[in-house]
């Protein structure tokens, strides 16, 4: 991963920690894909896709999470749950979109898709 991506993932992590979530792991990789952040909120696992765009033109950061990206992320989440015995654990997939320049605009879409 490049340092720019790591920078925005760290911003996202800090934001989510400030909102009461705790970190389970970062950059989970498997043959199905990658999960940027795996967090926990109460008893729920939260899989987070982090997207940054400097501008909202062309739909901004949220538009970058295409249907194909969603399917890839779903496969990675299923793989994670299978490998970590979490098939029966409540979970959700969130997207945290960061846009603009400092001060950044955060758009946290909880339960973005399933």
C-alpha positions as CSV (number, residue, x, y, z in Angstrom):
1,X,0.0,0.0,0.0
2,X,1.2,3.5,-0.7
3,X,1.8,6.1,2.0
4,X,-1.1,8.2,0.7
5,X,-3.5,5.3,1.2
6,X,-2.1,4.6,4.6
7,X,-2.5,8.3,5.6
8,X,-6.2,8.3,4.8
9,X,-6.8,4.9,6.4
10,X,-5.1,6.3,9.6
11,X,-7.5,9.4,9.4
12,X,-10.4,7.0,9.1
13,X,-9.2,4.9,12.0
14,X,-8.8,7.9,14.2
15,X,-12.3,9.1,13.3
16,X,-13.9,5.7,14.1
17,X,-12.0,5.4,17.3
18,X,-13.3,8.8,18.3
19,X,-16.8,7.5,17.6
20,X,-16.4,4.6,20.0
21,X,-15.3,1.8,17.7
22,X,-12.3,-0.4,18.5
23,X,-9.8,-1.8,16.0
24,X,-9.7,-5.5,15.3
25,X,-7.3,-5.4,12.4
26,X,-6.1,-3.3,9.4
27,X,-5.6,-4.3,5.8
28,X,-7.0,-7.8,6.0
29,X,-5.9,-9.5,2.8
30,X,-7.1,-12.8,1.3
31,X,-7.5,-14.3,-2.1
32,X,-11.0,-12.7,-2.3
33,X,-9.7,-9.1,-1.8
34,X,-8.8,-6.7,1.0
35,X,-10.7,-5.1,3.9
36,X,-9.3,-1.7,4.9
37,X,-10.4,-1.8,8.5
38,X,-12.1,-4.4,10.7
39,X,-13.6,-2.7,13.7
40,X,-15.9,-3.6,16.6
41,X,-18.8,-1.6,17.9
42,X,-20.4,-3.2,20.9
43,X,-20.9,-6.9,19.9
44,X,-20.9,-6.1,16.2
45,X,-18.0,-6.5,13.7
46,X,-17.8,-3.6,11.4
47,X,-16.0,-4.0,8.0
48,X,-14.9,-0.6,6.7
49,X,-14.0,0.5,3.2
50,X,-12.1,3.7,3.2
51,X,-12.2,6.0,0.2
52,X,-10.6,9.4,-0.3
53,X,-11.2,11.9,-3.1
54,X,-9.9,15.4,-3.2
55,X,-13.1,16.6,-4.8
56,X,-16.8,15.7,-5.0
57,X,-16.6,15.9,-8.8
58,X,-17.6,12.7,-10.6
59,X,-19.6,11.6,-7.6
60,X,-16.9,11.9,-5.0
61,X,-15.5,9.2,-2.7
62,X,-18.8,7.3,-2.3
63,X,-19.2,6.9,-6.0
64,X,-15.8,5.1,-6.1
65,X,-17.4,2.2,-4.3
66,X,-18.8,0.6,-7.4
67,X,-21.0,-2.5,-7.6
68,X,-17.9,-4.5,-8.6
69,X,-16.0,-3.2,-5.5
70,X,-19.0,-4.0,-3.3
71,X,-19.0,-7.6,-4.6
72,X,-15.2,-8.0,-4.0
73,X,-15.6,-6.6,-0.5
74,X,-18.5,-9.0,0.3
75,X,-16.4,-11.9,-0.8
76,X,-13.5,-10.7,1.4
77,X,-15.9,-10.3,4.4
78,X,-17.3,-13.8,3.9
79,X,-13.7,-15.2,3.8
80,X,-12.8,-13.2,7.0
81,X,-15.9,-14.5,8.8
82,X,-15.2,-18.1,7.7
83,X,-11.5,-17.9,8.8
84,X,-12.3,-16.3,12.1
85,X,-15.4,-18.4,13.1
86,X,-17.7,-15.4,12.9
87,X,-20.4,-16.7,10.7
88,X,-23.0,-16.2,13.4
89,X,-21.7,-12.9,14.7
90,X,-23.6,-9.8,13.9
91,X,-21.7,-7.6,11.4
92,X,-22.2,-4.8,8.9
93,X,-20.2,-3.2,6.1
94,X,-19.6,0.6,6.3
95,X,-18.0,3.0,3.9
96,X,-16.1,6.0,5.3
97,X,-15.6,8.6,2.6
98,X,-13.1,11.3,3.2
99,X,-13.2,14.3,0.8
100,X,-11.6,17.6,0.2
101,X,-8.6,19.2,1.9
102,X,-8.0,19.8,5.6
103,X,-10.3,20.2,7.4
104,X,-11.5,17.0,5.7
105,X,-15.2,16.2,5.2
106,X,-16.1,12.8,6.6
107,X,-19.2,10.9,5.3
108,X,-19.7,7.7,7.3
109,X,-22.2,5.5,5.6
110,X,-23.2,2.7,8.1
111,X,-24.6,-0.5,6.7
112,X,-23.7,0.7,3.3
113,X,-24.7,-2.6,1.6
114,X,-25.1,-6.2,2.4
